[in-house]
Amino acid sequence: MKMLIQRCGILLILIMGSSGFAADLETEFINSNASFSQVATVTSNGVKTIYVSGQVGIRNGEIADSFAEQMDVVFANMVEQLEAAGATMADVIKLTGFIVDIDAERRTAYSEARARYFSADIPPPASTLIGVSGLVIPALQVEVEAIAVIGDD
């Protein structure tokens, strides 16, 4: 039996077997507004998967000026969103970054900022870095989204 769930433009296809997977499925949307949710979680069988929407260099309604400043705001925002879902940066298993006008200098700044937020004691998350021509607001220079997994205690 197939079940389709559509929410916020995301289509999730679940194939239900005899395990009763869908009966245990719980979703939560955190820090939502009329346009989107900052965080969506899916919990099943004691495991919570956390999807953090793309975080950008906006803090208190202000866009940071430089790329390096935006990077710091992006990861600080990421920490806050993960904490709202009960997770930390150590729980992140996948990052996807989008950099406007990507070049060696911006890749280096991204890597340096990322290293400040991920411990050297654990393997880094799987990562993808994509160069883009622009983001939703022209002054934004970087956006990063994440997937984290934790036990649902």
C-alpha positions as CSV (number, residue, x, y, z in Angstrom):
1,M,0.0,0.0,0.0
2,K,1.4,3.4,-0.9
3,M,0.6,6.6,1.0
4,L,1.4,10.1,-0.4
5,I,1.9,13.0,2.0
6,Q,2.4,16.5,0.6
7,R,3.4,19.5,2.8
8,C,5.2,22.7,2.0
9,G,6.0,21.6,-1.5
10,I,7.7,18.3,-0.4
11,L,6.3,15.0,-1.6
12,L,7.1,12.1,0.7
13,I,6.3,8.6,-0.6
14,L,6.0,5.9,2.0
15,I,5.7,2.3,1.2
16,M,3.9,0.6,4.1
17,G,4.7,-2.9,5.0
18,S,3.7,-5.2,7.8
19,S,5.8,-3.2,10.2
20,G,3.2,-0.6,10.8
21,F,5.7,2.1,9.8
22,A,3.1,4.8,8.9
23,A,1.2,4.2,12.2
24,D,4.3,5.3,14.0
25,L,5.1,8.3,11.8
26,E,4.9,11.7,13.4
27,T,5.6,15.1,11.7
28,E,6.3,18.4,13.3
29,F,6.9,21.9,11.8
30,I,8.9,24.3,13.8
31,N,9.3,28.1,13.5
32,S,6.8,28.3,10.7
33,N,5.2,31.4,9.0
34,A,2.8,31.8,6.2
35,S,5.5,31.0,3.6
36,F,7.5,28.1,5.0
37,S,8.7,26.2,8.0
38,Q,12.3,26.7,9.2
39,V,12.4,23.1,10.4
40,A,10.4,20.0,9.6
41,T,10.8,16.8,11.5
42,V,9.7,13.2,10.9
43,T,9.8,10.7,13.7
44,S,9.3,7.0,13.4
45,N,10.4,4.0,15.4
46,G,12.3,6.1,17.9
47,V,14.3,8.0,15.3
48,K,13.8,11.7,14.5
49,T,15.0,13.1,11.2
50,I,15.3,16.9,11.1
51,Y,15.2,18.9,7.9
52,V,16.4,22.5,8.4
53,S,15.4,24.9,5.6
54,G,18.1,27.0,4.0
55,Q,19.5,29.4,6.5
56,V,20.8,32.8,5.2
57,G,22.8,35.7,6.5
58,I,19.8,37.6,8.1
59,R,19.8,38.3,11.8
60,N,17.1,40.5,13.5
61,G,15.9,41.6,10.0
62,E,19.3,42.8,9.0
63,I,21.5,41.3,6.2
64,A,25.2,41.0,7.1
65,D,27.4,43.0,4.8
66,S,30.3,40.6,3.9
67,F,30.3,37.0,2.8
68,A,32.3,36.0,5.9
69,E,29.8,37.7,8.2
70,Q,26.9,36.1,6.4
71,M,28.6,32.7,6.9
72,D,28.7,33.2,10.6
73,V,25.1,34.3,10.7
74,V,24.1,31.3,8.6
75,F,25.7,28.8,11.0
76,A,24.5,30.6,14.1
77,N,20.9,30.5,12.7
78,M,21.5,26.8,11.9
79,V,22.4,26.1,15.6
80,E,19.2,27.8,16.8
81,Q,17.0,25.9,14.4
82,L,18.6,22.6,15.3
83,E,18.2,23.4,19.0
84,A,14.5,24.1,18.5
85,A,14.2,20.6,17.2
86,G,16.3,19.1,20.1
87,A,19.5,18.6,18.0
88,T,23.0,20.0,17.7
89,M,25.5,20.4,14.9
90,A,27.0,17.1,15.9
91,D,23.7,15.4,14.8
92,V,23.9,16.8,11.2
93,I,24.5,14.1,8.6
94,K,24.1,16.2,5.5
95,L,24.7,19.9,4.5
96,T,23.9,21.5,1.2
97,G,25.4,25.0,0.6
98,F,24.5,27.5,-2.1
99,I,27.1,30.3,-2.8
100,V,26.4,33.2,-5.1
101,D,29.3,33.9,-7.5
102,I,31.3,31.0,-6.1
103,D,35.1,31.3,-6.3
104,A,38.2,30.0,-4.4
105,E,38.0,32.8,-1.8
106,R,34.3,32.1,-1.0
107,R,34.9,28.3,-0.9
108,T,37.7,28.9,1.6
109,A,35.5,31.2,3.8
110,Y,32.7,28.6,3.7
111,S,35.1,25.9,4.7
112,E,36.6,27.9,7.6
113,A,33.1,28.9,8.9
114,R,31.9,25.3,8.7
115,A,35.0,24.1,10.6
116,R,34.2,26.4,13.5
117,Y,30.8,24.7,13.9
118,F,31.7,21.1,13.5
119,S,34.0,19.3,15.9
120,A,37.2,17.7,14.6
121,D,36.4,14.7,16.9
122,I,33.6,13.4,14.7
123,P,33.4,12.7,11.0
124,P,32.1,15.7,9.0
125,P,28.6,15.5,7.5
126,A,28.1,14.5,3.9
127,S,28.2,17.8,2.0
128,T,27.3,19.4,-1.3
129,L,28.4,22.9,-2.3
130,I,26.7,24.5,-5.3
131,G,27.5,27.8,-7.1
132,V,24.3,29.8,-7.9
133,S,23.7,33.1,-9.7
134,G,21.5,34.4,-7.0
135,L,19.3,33.8,-4.0
136,V,15.7,34.9,-3.0
137,I,17.0,38.3,-1.8
138,P,19.8,39.8,-4.1
139,A,21.9,40.9,-1.1
140,L,22.2,37.4,0.2
141,Q,25.4,35.6,-0.8
142,V,25.1,32.2,0.9
143,E,22.4,29.7,2.0
144,V,22.9,26.4,3.8
145,E,20.4,23.7,4.5
146,A,20.9,20.6,6.7
147,I,19.5,17.2,7.6
148,A,20.1,15.8,11.1
149,V,19.1,12.6,12.8
150,I,18.6,11.9,16.5
151,G,17.0,9.3,18.8
152,D,13.6,10.4,19.9
153,D,13.9,10.2,23.6
